[in-house]
Amino acid sequence: MNRYQFEDLISEYIENELSLSKRKKFEAYLEEHPDSAQLVNAIKDNIVRLNQMQALKTSGSFNEHLLEKIENPRFNIDKDQVRSMIFGLTPGYATLMMGFVATFIFISLQLLMPDVDNQIMKKVHLTDNDIPASTNPSINHNIIEDQDMVHTIDDSVRADSTIRLKKDFSKKMQFVND
């Protein structure tokens, strides 16, 4: 017998409703676990105390007052309100909930995929030289009005990337057999 089976049988043991075999198992468990015996004694004491308490008496109008509180109109919902509800929410609360959901989705996407913004920004800054003509044959090279500025920005970006790629490590390197 485990602890859960023991606890399920406590009330039947106290009321003397257990079969002989279950009663023997229960008492064997009590002998093996003294803290369980304390639990059974505590429950017996609580039953004795509850039986000694005086019964509570209520007024004759108790049920009437209780029903009035239950049927209070400020808790009842009109049929017109039910028709205008969206998923059980009034329109104002539904709008507020939609705002929370949209904010939650936006923040979740920002946390889970932060590199998406960088990819979008790269697509925004593409020039006509970056897009192969085979993928978009309808590109007119004269559409960009300030083409010199685009090439200047494009050349500076390429220059920065070549500087990063071609660092001079000759002064920092030593060969063993030199």
Number of C-alpha atoms within 10 A of each C-alpha: 10 7 10 8 10 17 14 10 15 18 15 13 17 14 9 10 12 16 10 9 8 14 16 12 13 19 14 12 17 17 12 10 12 10 11 17 14 12 14 17 13 12 14 15 12 12 12 11 10 10 10 9 8 7 8 5 6 8 6 8 8 10 11 10 11 10 10 11 12 11 11 9 10 7 9 9 9 9 8 8 12 13 10 12 14 13 9 12 15 15 14 11 13 15 13 13 13 12 12 12 12 12 12 12 12 11 12 12 12 13 10 9 10 11 11 12 11 10 10 10 11 10 11 9 12 12 15 17 11 10 12 10 12 8 8 9 9 8 13 10 11 9 9 12 9 9 14 10 11 17 14 11 14 17 12 12 12 12 12 11 11 11 11 9 9 8 8 9 8 7 6 6 8 9 5 5 4 4
